Amino acid sequence: MRMGLFVIGLVLLLGGAAAFFGVIEYPHDTHTVQVGPLSASVTREKTVPQWIGGVAGLVGIAMLAAGAMRK
């Protein structure tokens, strides 16, 4: 249990830091034009919001601390 908390906390901390600094991106499709059977769409790369990265980082720190304190 202790090692599991530590590993999950570390993953959340690293992922949260990456999201906080804008490293993680995901594609977002936007449907723009449709004329008959033809359609055109645009794909944009969006970043994960900073607040999500901050929350994930804080939860990761808490889980690291819980894993370090547990006997």
PyMOL Python script that loads the backbone (N, CA, C, O; Angstrom):
from pymol import cmd

cmd.read_pdbstr("""\
ATOM      1  N   MET A   1       0.826  -1.193   0.000  1.00  0.00           N
ATOM      2  CA  MET A   1       0.000   0.000   0.000  1.00  0.00           C
ATOM      3  C   MET A   1       0.866   1.251   0.000  1.00  0.00           C
ATOM      4  O   MET A   1       0.574   2.222  -0.698  1.00  0.00           O
ATOM      5  N   ARG A   2       1.927   1.218   0.784  1.00  0.00           N
ATOM      6  CA  ARG A   2       2.798   2.377   0.896  1.00  0.00           C
ATOM      7  C   ARG A   2       3.471   2.694  -0.445  1.00  0.00           C
ATOM      8  O   ARG A   2       3.520   3.851  -0.862  1.00  0.00           O
ATOM      9  N   MET A   3       3.981   1.675  -1.102  1.00  0.00           N
ATOM     10  CA  MET A   3       4.668   1.882  -2.382  1.00  0.00           C
ATOM     11  C   MET A   3       3.672   2.320  -3.448  1.00  0.00           C
ATOM     12  O   MET A   3       4.013   3.130  -4.310  1.00  0.00           O
ATOM     13  N   GLY A   4       2.451   1.801  -3.406  1.00  0.00           N
ATOM     14  CA  GLY A   4       1.426   2.198  -4.357  1.00  0.00           C
ATOM     15  C   GLY A   4       1.089   3.675  -4.237  1.00  0.00           C
ATOM     16  O   GLY A   4       0.982   4.370  -5.247  1.00  0.00           O
ATOM     17  N   LEU A   5       0.920   4.164  -3.011  1.00  0.00           N
ATOM     18  CA  LEU A   5       0.665   5.596  -2.800  1.00  0.00           C
ATOM     19  C   LEU A   5       1.825   6.436  -3.318  1.00  0.00           C
ATOM     20  O   LEU A   5       1.627   7.481  -3.938  1.00  0.00           O
ATOM     21  N   PHE A   6       3.021   5.968  -3.058  1.00  0.00           N
ATOM     22  CA  PHE A   6       4.199   6.708  -3.481  1.00  0.00           C
ATOM     23  C   PHE A   6       4.285   6.792  -5.004  1.00  0.00           C
ATOM     24  O   PHE A   6       4.556   7.863  -5.547  1.00  0.00           O
ATOM     25  N   VAL A   7       4.059   5.688  -5.690  1.00  0.00           N
ATOM     26  CA  VAL A   7       4.155   5.656  -7.153  1.00  0.00           C
ATOM     27  C   VAL A   7       3.043   6.493  -7.790  1.00  0.00           C
ATOM     28  O   VAL A   7       3.305   7.276  -8.704  1.00  0.00           O
ATOM     29  N   ILE A   8       1.811   6.334  -7.318  1.00  0.00           N
ATOM     30  CA  ILE A   8       0.702   7.115  -7.868  1.00  0.00           C
ATOM     31  C   ILE A   8       0.905   8.607  -7.589  1.00  0.00           C
ATOM     32  O   ILE A   8       0.612   9.443  -8.444  1.00  0.00           O
ATOM     33  N   GLY A   9       1.400   8.939  -6.413  1.00  0.00           N
ATOM     34  CA  GLY A   9       1.683  10.333  -6.089  1.00  0.00           C
ATOM     35  C   GLY A   9       2.756  10.917  -6.987  1.00  0.00           C
ATOM     36  O   GLY A   9       2.654  12.069  -7.409  1.00  0.00           O
ATOM     37  N   LEU A  10       3.775  10.140  -7.280  1.00  0.00           N
ATOM     38  CA  LEU A  10       4.848  10.607  -8.160  1.00  0.00           C
ATOM     39  C   LEU A  10       4.337  10.835  -9.586  1.00  0.00           C
ATOM     40  O   LEU A  10       4.681  11.827 -10.229  1.00  0.00           O
ATOM     41  N   VAL A  11       3.509   9.901 -10.070  1.00  0.00           N
ATOM     42  CA  VAL A  11       2.941  10.046 -11.417  1.00  0.00           C
ATOM     43  C   VAL A  11       2.044  11.286 -11.485  1.00  0.00           C
ATOM     44  O   VAL A  11       2.118  12.049 -12.448  1.00  0.00           O
ATOM     45  N   LEU A  12       1.204  11.488 -10.476  1.00  0.00           N
ATOM     46  CA  LEU A  12       0.340  12.669 -10.450  1.00  0.00           C
ATOM     47  C   LEU A  12       1.149  13.955 -10.352  1.00  0.00           C
ATOM     48  O   LEU A  12       0.810  14.952 -10.990  1.00  0.00           O
ATOM     49  N   LEU A  13       2.199  13.939  -9.571  1.00  0.00           N
ATOM     50  CA  LEU A  13       3.036  15.130  -9.433  1.00  0.00           C
ATOM     51  C   LEU A  13       3.706  15.490 -10.757  1.00  0.00           C
ATOM     52  O   LEU A  13       3.702  16.654 -11.157  1.00  0.00           O
ATOM     53  N   LEU A  14       4.275  14.506 -11.431  1.00  0.00           N
ATOM     54  CA  LEU A  14       4.939  14.768 -12.714  1.00  0.00           C
ATOM     55  C   LEU A  14       3.942  15.170 -13.794  1.00  0.00           C
ATOM     56  O   LEU A  14       4.195  16.103 -14.556  1.00  0.00           O
ATOM     57  N   GLY A  15       2.809  14.472 -13.863  1.00  0.00           N
ATOM     58  CA  GLY A  15       1.782  14.824 -14.837  1.00  0.00           C
ATOM     59  C   GLY A  15       1.181  16.195 -14.561  1.00  0.00           C
ATOM     60  O   GLY A  15       0.920  16.958 -15.491  1.00  0.00           O
ATOM     61  N   GLY A  16       0.962  16.506 -13.304  1.00  0.00           N
ATOM     62  CA  GLY A  16       0.434  17.818 -12.941  1.00  0.00           C
ATOM     63  C   GLY A  16       1.396  18.943 -13.280  1.00  0.00           C
ATOM     64  O   GLY A  16       0.977  20.008 -13.732  1.00  0.00           O
ATOM     65  N   ALA A  17       2.682  18.711 -13.065  1.00  0.00           N
ATOM     66  CA  ALA A  17       3.670  19.725 -13.420  1.00  0.00           C
ATOM     67  C   ALA A  17       3.729  19.932 -14.929  1.00  0.00           C
ATOM     68  O   ALA A  17       3.851  21.062 -15.402  1.00  0.00           O
ATOM     69  N   ALA A  18       3.641  18.839 -15.681  1.00  0.00           N
ATOM     70  CA  ALA A  18       3.652  18.950 -17.139  1.00  0.00           C
ATOM     71  C   ALA A  18       2.416  19.699 -17.627  1.00  0.00           C
ATOM     72  O   ALA A  18       2.515  20.534 -18.527  1.00  0.00           O
ATOM     73  N   ALA A  19       1.258  19.412 -17.046  1.00  0.00           N
ATOM     74  CA  ALA A  19       0.029  20.102 -17.447  1.00  0.00           C
ATOM     75  C   ALA A  19       0.076  21.568 -17.024  1.00  0.00           C
ATOM     76  O   ALA A  19      -0.399  22.435 -17.757  1.00  0.00           O
ATOM     77  N   PHE A  20       0.638  21.856 -15.862  1.00  0.00           N
ATOM     78  CA  PHE A  20       0.704  23.229 -15.366  1.00  0.00           C
ATOM     79  C   PHE A  20       1.559  24.112 -16.275  1.00  0.00           C
ATOM     80  O   PHE A  20       1.239  25.281 -16.491  1.00  0.00           O
ATOM     81  N   PHE A  21       2.641  23.551 -16.801  1.00  0.00           N
ATOM     82  CA  PHE A  21       3.525  24.335 -17.660  1.00  0.00           C
ATOM     83  C   PHE A  21       3.162  24.247 -19.136  1.00  0.00           C
ATOM     84  O   PHE A  21       3.906  24.745 -19.980  1.00  0.00           O
ATOM     85  N   GLY A  22       2.033  23.623 -19.466  1.00  0.00           N
ATOM     86  CA  GLY A  22       1.523  23.629 -20.832  1.00  0.00           C
ATOM     87  C   GLY A  22       2.181  22.644 -21.773  1.00  0.00           C
ATOM     88  O   GLY A  22       2.178  22.863 -22.984  1.00  0.00           O
ATOM     89  N   VAL A  23       2.741  21.574 -21.259  1.00  0.00           N
ATOM     90  CA  VAL A  23       3.418  20.586 -22.097  1.00  0.00           C
ATOM     91  C   VAL A  23       2.420  19.605 -22.708  1.00  0.00           C
ATOM     92  O   VAL A  23       2.632  19.120 -23.820  1.00  0.00           O
ATOM     93  N   ILE A  24       1.335  19.308 -21.993  1.00  0.00           N
ATOM     94  CA  ILE A  24       0.358  18.317 -22.451  1.00  0.00           C
ATOM     95  C   ILE A  24      -0.670  18.986 -23.351  1.00  0.00           C
ATOM     96  O   ILE A  24      -1.322  19.951 -22.952  1.00  0.00           O
ATOM     97  N   GLU A  25      -0.812  18.469 -24.567  1.00  0.00           N
ATOM     98  CA  GLU A  25      -1.777  18.990 -25.533  1.00  0.00           C
ATOM     99  C   GLU A  25      -2.675  17.867 -26.012  1.00  0.00           C
ATOM    100  O   GLU A  25      -2.293  16.697 -25.976  1.00  0.00           O
ATOM    101  N   TYR A  26      -3.877  18.225 -26.462  1.00  0.00           N
ATOM    102  CA  TYR A  26      -4.802  17.248 -27.030  1.00  0.00           C
ATOM    103  C   TYR A  26      -5.464  17.864 -28.253  1.00  0.00           C
ATOM    104  O   TYR A  26      -5.651  19.080 -28.303  1.00  0.00           O
ATOM    105  N   PRO A  27      -5.824  17.044 -29.243  1.00  0.00           N
ATOM    106  CA  PRO A  27      -6.455  17.586 -30.453  1.00  0.00           C
ATOM    107  C   PRO A  27      -7.930  17.895 -30.202  1.00  0.00           C
ATOM    108  O   PRO A  27      -8.623  17.175 -29.484  1.00  0.00           O
ATOM    109  N   HIS A  28      -8.384  18.981 -30.812  1.00  0.00           N
ATOM    110  CA  HIS A  28      -9.786  19.389 -30.708  1.00  0.00           C
ATOM    111  C   HIS A  28     -10.294  19.659 -32.116  1.00  0.00           C
ATOM    112  O   HIS A  28      -9.817  20.573 -32.789  1.00  0.00           O
ATOM    113  N   ASP A  29     -11.265  18.863 -32.563  1.00  0.00           N
ATOM    114  CA  ASP A  29     -11.823  19.031 -33.903  1.00  0.00           C
ATOM    115  C   ASP A  29     -12.958  20.038 -33.873  1.00  0.00           C
ATOM    116  O   ASP A  29     -13.832  19.985 -33.007  1.00  0.00           O
ATOM    117  N   THR A  30     -12.933  20.949 -34.823  1.00  0.00           N
ATOM    118  CA  THR A  30     -13.989  21.944 -34.962  1.00  0.00           C
ATOM    119  C   THR A  30     -14.615  21.775 -36.328  1.00  0.00           C
ATOM    120  O   THR A  30     -13.927  21.843 -37.346  1.00  0.00           O
ATOM    121  N   HIS A  31     -15.905  21.557 -36.353  1.00  0.00           N
ATOM    122  CA  HIS A  31     -16.625  21.412 -37.616  1.00  0.00           C
ATOM    123  C   HIS A  31     -16.956  22.815 -38.119  1.00  0.00           C
ATOM    124  O   HIS A  31     -17.645  23.571 -37.433  1.00  0.00           O
ATOM    125  N   THR A  32     -16.477  23.166 -39.297  1.00  0.00           N
ATOM    126  CA  THR A  32     -16.655  24.533 -39.771  1.00  0.00           C
ATOM    127  C   THR A  32     -17.666  24.664 -40.901  1.00  0.00           C
ATOM    128  O   THR A  32     -18.564  25.500 -40.815  1.00  0.00           O
ATOM    129  N   VAL A  33     -17.551  23.871 -41.950  1.00  0.00           N
ATOM    130  CA  VAL A  33     -18.400  24.051 -43.123  1.00  0.00           C
ATOM    131  C   VAL A  33     -18.911  22.701 -43.607  1.00  0.00           C
ATOM    132  O   VAL A  33     -18.168  21.720 -43.646  1.00  0.00           O
ATOM    133  N   GLN A  34     -20.206  22.661 -43.981  1.00  0.00           N
ATOM    134  CA  GLN A  34     -20.750  21.464 -44.609  1.00  0.00           C
ATOM    135  C   GLN A  34     -21.683  21.912 -45.732  1.00  0.00           C
ATOM    136  O   GLN A  34     -22.691  22.581 -45.502  1.00  0.00           O
ATOM    137  N   VAL A  35     -21.316  21.523 -46.953  1.00  0.00           N
ATOM    138  CA  VAL A  35     -22.116  21.840 -48.126  1.00  0.00           C
ATOM    139  C   VAL A  35     -22.433  20.530 -48.825  1.00  0.00           C
ATOM    140  O   VAL A  35     -21.564  19.916 -49.444  1.00  0.00           O
ATOM    141  N   GLY A  36     -23.673  20.111 -48.722  1.00  0.00           N
ATOM    142  CA  GLY A  36     -24.058  18.836 -49.320  1.00  0.00           C
ATOM    143  C   GLY A  36     -23.255  17.703 -48.710  1.00  0.00           C
ATOM    144  O   GLY A  36     -23.158  17.605 -47.487  1.00  0.00           O
ATOM    145  N   PRO A  37     -22.675  16.841 -49.544  1.00  0.00           N
ATOM    146  CA  PRO A  37     -21.895  15.723 -49.009  1.00  0.00           C
ATOM    147  C   PRO A  37     -20.473  16.132 -48.613  1.00  0.00           C
ATOM    148  O   PRO A  37     -19.751  15.329 -48.024  1.00  0.00           O
ATOM    149  N   LEU A  38     -20.064  17.346 -48.921  1.00  0.00           N
ATOM    150  CA  LEU A  38     -18.704  17.803 -48.610  1.00  0.00           C
ATOM    151  C   LEU A  38     -18.685  18.532 -47.276  1.00  0.00           C
ATOM    152  O   LEU A  38     -19.601  19.287 -46.948  1.00  0.00           O
ATOM    153  N   SER A  39     -17.638  18.294 -46.524  1.00  0.00           N
ATOM    154  CA  SER A  39     -17.480  19.012 -45.267  1.00  0.00           C
ATOM    155  C   SER A  39     -16.005  19.318 -45.044  1.00  0.00           C
ATOM    156  O   SER A  39     -15.124  18.614 -45.538  1.00  0.00           O
ATOM    157  N   ALA A  40     -15.759  20.369 -44.299  1.00  0.00           N
ATOM    158  CA  ALA A  40     -14.393  20.765 -43.963  1.00  0.00           C
ATOM    159  C   ALA A  40     -14.323  20.946 -42.448  1.00  0.00           C
ATOM    160  O   ALA A  40     -15.217  21.529 -41.834  1.00  0.00           O
ATOM    161  N   SER A  41     -13.267  20.446 -41.874  1.00  0.00           N
ATOM    162  CA  SER A  41     -13.095  20.614 -40.433  1.00  0.00           C
ATOM    163  C   SER A  41     -11.662  21.034 -40.142  1.00  0.00           C
ATOM    164  O   SER A  41     -10.756  20.836 -40.952  1.00  0.00           O
ATOM    165  N   VAL A  42     -11.485  21.612 -38.977  1.00  0.00           N
ATOM    166  CA  VAL A  42     -10.176  22.109 -38.547  1.00  0.00           C
ATOM    167  C   VAL A  42      -9.820  21.399 -37.246  1.00  0.00           C
ATOM    168  O   VAL A  42     -10.651  21.281 -36.346  1.00  0.00           O
ATOM    169  N   THR A  43      -8.592  20.933 -37.158  1.00  0.00           N
ATOM    170  CA  THR A  43      -8.102  20.316 -35.929  1.00  0.00           C
ATOM    171  C   THR A  43      -7.122  21.274 -35.271  1.00  0.00           C
ATOM    172  O   THR A  43      -6.148  21.711 -35.886  1.00  0.00           O
ATOM    173  N   ARG A  44      -7.394  21.590 -34.019  1.00  0.00           N
ATOM    174  CA  ARG A  44      -6.514  22.481 -33.250  1.00  0.00           C
ATOM    175  C   ARG A  44      -5.931  21.716 -32.069  1.00  0.00           C
ATOM    176  O   ARG A  44      -6.570  20.822 -31.514  1.00  0.00           O
ATOM    177  N   GLU A  45      -4.732  22.072 -31.704  1.00  0.00           N
ATOM    178  CA  GLU A  45      -4.108  21.508 -30.514  1.00  0.00           C
ATOM    179  C   GLU A  45      -4.400  22.443 -29.347  1.00  0.00           C
ATOM    180  O   GLU A  45      -4.063  23.626 -29.387  1.00  0.00           O
ATOM    181  N   LYS A  46      -5.024  21.906 -28.318  1.00  0.00           N
ATOM    182  CA  LYS A  46      -5.323  22.685 -27.117  1.00  0.00           C
ATOM    183  C   LYS A  46      -4.495  22.144 -25.964  1.00  0.00           C
ATOM    184  O   LYS A  46      -4.155  20.962 -25.934  1.00  0.00           O
ATOM    185  N   THR A  47      -4.179  23.002 -25.031  1.00  0.00           N
ATOM    186  CA  THR A  47      -3.442  22.569 -23.844  1.00  0.00           C
ATOM    187  C   THR A  47      -4.412  22.331 -22.700  1.00  0.00           C
ATOM    188  O   THR A  47      -5.501  22.904 -22.660  1.00  0.00           O
ATOM    189  N   VAL A  48      -4.005  21.487 -21.779  1.00  0.00           N
ATOM    190  CA  VAL A  48      -4.799  21.222 -20.581  1.00  0.00           C
ATOM    191  C   VAL A  48      -4.767  22.483 -19.716  1.00  0.00           C
ATOM    192  O   VAL A  48      -3.705  23.085 -19.561  1.00  0.00           O
ATOM    193  N   PRO A  49      -5.906  22.899 -19.148  1.00  0.00           N
ATOM    194  CA  PRO A  49      -5.922  24.101 -18.305  1.00  0.00           C
ATOM    195  C   PRO A  49      -4.942  24.012 -17.135  1.00  0.00           C
ATOM    196  O   PRO A  49      -4.724  22.941 -16.568  1.00  0.00           O
ATOM    197  N   GLN A  50      -4.358  25.157 -16.789  1.00  0.00           N
ATOM    198  CA  GLN A  50      -3.353  25.177 -15.729  1.00  0.00           C
ATOM    199  C   GLN A  50      -3.910  24.751 -14.387  1.00  0.00           C
ATOM    200  O   GLN A  50      -3.200  24.117 -13.606  1.00  0.00           O
ATOM    201  N   TRP A  51      -5.145  25.076 -14.097  1.00  0.00           N
ATOM    202  CA  TRP A  51      -5.685  24.741 -12.780  1.00  0.00           C
ATOM    203  C   TRP A  51      -5.781  23.224 -12.585  1.00  0.00           C
ATOM    204  O   TRP A  51      -5.641  22.729 -11.466  1.00  0.00           O
ATOM    205  N   ILE A  52      -6.020  22.492 -13.674  1.00  0.00           N
ATOM    206  CA  ILE A  52      -6.066  21.030 -13.560  1.00  0.00           C
ATOM    207  C   ILE A  52      -4.678  20.491 -13.209  1.00  0.00           C
ATOM    208  O   ILE A  52      -4.547  19.584 -12.386  1.00  0.00           O
ATOM    209  N   GLY A  53      -3.643  21.056 -13.839  1.00  0.00           N
ATOM    210  CA  GLY A  53      -2.283  20.653 -13.508  1.00  0.00           C
ATOM    211  C   GLY A  53      -1.918  20.979 -12.072  1.00  0.00           C
ATOM    212  O   GLY A  53      -1.244  20.196 -11.403  1.00  0.00           O
ATOM    213  N   GLY A  54      -2.365  22.140 -11.598  1.00  0.00           N
ATOM    214  CA  GLY A  54      -2.090  22.524 -10.212  1.00  0.00           C
ATOM    215  C   GLY A  54      -2.759  21.602  -9.214  1.00  0.00           C
ATOM    216  O   GLY A  54      -2.149  21.202  -8.222  1.00  0.00           O
ATOM    217  N   VAL A  55      -4.014  21.263  -9.476  1.00  0.00           N
ATOM    218  CA  VAL A  55      -4.743  20.357  -8.580  1.00  0.00           C
ATOM    219  C   VAL A  55      -4.099  18.969  -8.590  1.00  0.00           C
ATOM    220  O   VAL A  55      -3.930  18.354  -7.538  1.00  0.00           O
ATOM    221  N   ALA A  56      -3.743  18.481  -9.772  1.00  0.00           N
ATOM    222  CA  ALA A  56      -3.099  17.166  -9.859  1.00  0.00           C
ATOM    223  C   ALA A  56      -1.758  17.165  -9.125  1.00  0.00           C
ATOM    224  O   ALA A  56      -1.416  16.187  -8.461  1.00  0.00           O
ATOM    225  N   GLY A  57      -1.004  18.252  -9.239  1.00  0.00           N
ATOM    226  CA  GLY A  57       0.269  18.352  -8.531  1.00  0.00           C
ATOM    227  C   GLY A  57       0.091  18.347  -7.025  1.00  0.00           C
ATOM    228  O   GLY A  57       0.850  17.692  -6.310  1.00  0.00           O
ATOM    229  N   LEU A  58      -0.915  19.079  -6.533  1.00  0.00           N
ATOM    230  CA  LEU A  58      -1.162  19.111  -5.089  1.00  0.00           C
ATOM    231  C   LEU A  58      -1.626  17.754  -4.563  1.00  0.00           C
ATOM    232  O   LEU A  58      -1.210  17.332  -3.484  1.00  0.00           O
ATOM    233  N   VAL A  59      -2.480  17.074  -5.317  1.00  0.00           N
ATOM    234  CA  VAL A  59      -2.917  15.737  -4.912  1.00  0.00           C
ATOM    235  C   VAL A  59      -1.725  14.778  -4.933  1.00  0.00           C
ATOM    236  O   VAL A  59      -1.609  13.915  -4.063  1.00  0.00           O
ATOM    237  N   GLY A  60      -0.834  14.926  -5.926  1.00  0.00           N
ATOM    238  CA  GLY A  60       0.362  14.093  -5.974  1.00  0.00           C
ATOM    239  C   GLY A  60       1.266  14.310  -4.779  1.00  0.00           C
ATOM    240  O   GLY A  60       1.807  13.351  -4.228  1.00  0.00           O
ATOM    241  N   ILE A  61       1.438  15.562  -4.370  1.00  0.00           N
ATOM    242  CA  ILE A  61       2.258  15.861  -3.189  1.00  0.00           C
ATOM    243  C   ILE A  61       1.632  15.238  -1.940  1.00  0.00           C
ATOM    244  O   ILE A  61       2.335  14.679  -1.098  1.00  0.00           O
ATOM    245  N   ALA A  62       0.292  15.341  -1.828  1.00  0.00           N
ATOM    246  CA  ALA A  62      -0.392  14.760  -0.664  1.00  0.00           C
ATOM    247  C   ALA A  62      -0.229  13.240  -0.645  1.00  0.00           C
ATOM    248  O   ALA A  62      -0.024  12.651   0.417  1.00  0.00           O
ATOM    249  N   MET A  63      -0.317  12.606  -1.809  1.00  0.00           N
ATOM    250  CA  MET A  63      -0.170  11.149  -1.839  1.00  0.00           C
ATOM    251  C   MET A  63       1.263  10.726  -1.568  1.00  0.00           C
ATOM    252  O   MET A  63       1.487   9.687  -0.946  1.00  0.00           O
ATOM    253  N   LEU A  64       2.240  11.505  -2.021  1.00  0.00           N
ATOM    254  CA  LEU A  64       3.634  11.215  -1.687  1.00  0.00           C
ATOM    255  C   LEU A  64       3.846  11.311  -0.180  1.00  0.00           C
ATOM    256  O   LEU A  64       4.509  10.461   0.415  1.00  0.00           O
ATOM    257  N   ALA A  65       3.280  12.349   0.433  1.00  0.00           N
ATOM    258  CA  ALA A  65       3.429  12.515   1.878  1.00  0.00           C
ATOM    259  C   ALA A  65       2.740  11.379   2.633  1.00  0.00           C
ATOM    260  O   ALA A  65       3.271  10.869   3.619  1.00  0.00           O
ATOM    261  N   ALA A  66       1.552  10.988   2.162  1.00  0.00           N
ATOM    262  CA  ALA A  66       0.839   9.881   2.817  1.00  0.00           C
ATOM    263  C   ALA A  66       1.618   8.578   2.681  1.00  0.00           C
ATOM    264  O   ALA A  66       1.674   7.782   3.619  1.00  0.00           O
ATOM    265  N   GLY A  67       2.213   8.364   1.523  1.00  0.00           N
ATOM    266  CA  GLY A  67       3.007   7.155   1.326  1.00  0.00           C
ATOM    267  C   GLY A  67       4.272   7.157   2.149  1.00  0.00           C
ATOM    268  O   GLY A  67       4.730   6.097   2.576  1.00  0.00           O
ATOM    269  N   ALA A  68       4.853   8.331   2.384  1.00  0.00           N
ATOM    270  CA  ALA A  68       6.077   8.420   3.180  1.00  0.00           C
ATOM    271  C   ALA A  68       5.778   8.249   4.669  1.00  0.00           C
ATOM    272  O   ALA A  68       6.611   7.715   5.402  1.00  0.00           O
ATOM    273  N   MET A  69       4.610   8.690   5.128  1.00  0.00           N
ATOM    274  CA  MET A  69       4.273   8.615   6.548  1.00  0.00           C
ATOM    275  C   MET A  69       3.737   7.253   6.964  1.00  0.00           C
ATOM    276  O   MET A  69       3.879   6.856   8.121  1.00  0.00           O
ATOM    277  N   ARG A  70       3.129   6.542   6.039  1.00  0.00           N
ATOM    278  CA  ARG A  70       2.492   5.265   6.382  1.00  0.00           C
ATOM    279  C   ARG A  70       3.550   4.211   6.711  1.00  0.00           C
ATOM    280  O   ARG A  70       4.584   4.124   6.050  1.00  0.00           O
ATOM    281  N   LYS A  71       3.275   3.425   7.731  1.00  0.00           N
ATOM    282  CA  LYS A  71       4.235   2.393   8.145  1.00  0.00           C
ATOM    283  C   LYS A  71       3.861   1.041   7.632  1.00  0.00           C
ATOM    284  O   LYS A  71       4.566   0.065   7.892  1.00  0.00           O
TER     285      LYS A  71
END
""", "prot")
cmd.dss("prot")
cmd.show_as("cartoon", "prot")
cmd.util.cbc("prot")
cmd.orient("prot")
